[in-house]
Amino acid sequence: MSDQKARTVCVGEAVVEMTRAADGKFALSCGGDTFNTAIYLARAGLDVAFATAIGDDPYSESITALAAAEGVSRDLVLRVPGRLPALCLVDRGPGGERGTRCWREGAPAADLFELPEWIPVAQSLLSARLVYFSGITLSLYSNNGLGRFLAVLETARRHGAKVAFDGNFRPHGWKGDLARTRTVFIEALKRVDIALPTFDDEAILWGDPSPEATVARLQAFGIGEIVVKNGPNSALVAASGVREFVPVPEVMVPVDATAAGDGFNAGYIAARFGGAEPARAADAAHRLAGDVIRHHGALLPRAAAALH
């Protein structure tokens, strides 16, 4: 994964977030798991595009403005007149944990692969060096949309693309339907080259008793590169026949845990694109995630990022 000029496409949803501060007031921002990862990849110097659908309202404009400011290509962002992006209200607990309530009804991101312009988006995925998506991405789409997306992933791999996936399981996004979630995940995992799951999510969805069990289950799908994030403990890296626990360099109480996993994934992918071996890439990923949780919000302030 050493070609930095090849394009990475992150697929998913960008949302409008209203985050409650300690004084009870709300601050407006834009977020979304794969959108956050796209931004961190762009900051690392990769050629990144974000594939989604949004409206033509001022809040959708703020999403494209942020993407432009961060150097994320917007040619795969479809605009749907008269529609609004999803809205999420965010509260933070005393330990930096994040509580979210989202309104997605009518948000166009769910229709990305059913809109009239979906074919150009699909064609762009076929020429990507890497396609990145998450469990939240999968939760957005109807069965028809999922069928198209998974077929595109399969074809993209035949064209030489790698596929990276973060399970990122959020039960409310699946309306509590674990059977459908598992069925969709199984179909997706058949098309994945790099898995970047979080152990806590895997334990809830699959009942995995340990990160090692997560690795074994994912290897049964033929996935050759697996990094299991395990909170402040470590990450278990399994690649090229080797398993290695990569410890977190510095354990800290997070100011805000928002986007820690998104930053980790970007740090890992960027390091691998730079030629780092998997264990060294996981160490770089830990460091970026550690920087992210030292600050409020999903995106590390640029001034702070320049210090690291």
HELIX and SHEET records of a PDB file:
HELIX    1   1 ASP A   33  ARG A   43  1                                  11    
HELIX    2   2 PRO A   58  GLU A   70  1                                  13    
HELIX    3   3 PRO A  108  ASP A  111  5                                   4    
HELIX    4   4 TRP A  118  LEU A  126  1                                   9    
HELIX    5   5 GLY A  135  LEU A  140  1                                   6    
HELIX    6   6 ASN A  143  ARG A  158  1                                  16    
HELIX    7   7 PRO A  171  TRP A  174  5                                   4    
HELIX    8   8 LEU A  178  LEU A  189  1                                  12    
HELIX    9   9 PHE A  199  TRP A  206  1                                   8    
HELIX   10  10 PRO A  211  GLN A  219  1                                   9    
HELIX   11  11 ALA A  260  PHE A  273  1                                  14    
HELIX   12  12 PRO A  278  VAL A  292  1                                  15    
HELIX   13  13 ARG A  302  ALA A  305  1                                   4    
SHEET    1   A 9 VAL A  77  ARG A  79  0                                        
SHEET    2   A 9 ASP A  47  ILE A  54  1                                        
SHEET    3   A 9 ARG A   7  VAL A  11  1                                        
SHEET    4   A 9 LEU A 130  SER A 134  1                                        
SHEET    5   A 9 LYS A 162  ASP A 166  1                                        
SHEET    6   A 9 ILE A 194  ALA A 195  1                                        
SHEET    7   A 9 GLU A 225  ASN A 230  1                                        
SHEET    8   A 9 SER A 234  ALA A 239 -1                                        
SHEET    9   A 9 VAL A 242  PRO A 247 -1                                        
SHEET    1   B 4 PHE A  26  GLY A  31  0                                        
SHEET    2   B 4 VAL A  15  ARG A  20 -1                                        
SHEET    3   B 4 LEU A  87  ARG A  92  1                                        
SHEET    4   B 4 ARG A  98  TRP A 103 -1                                        
END                                                                             
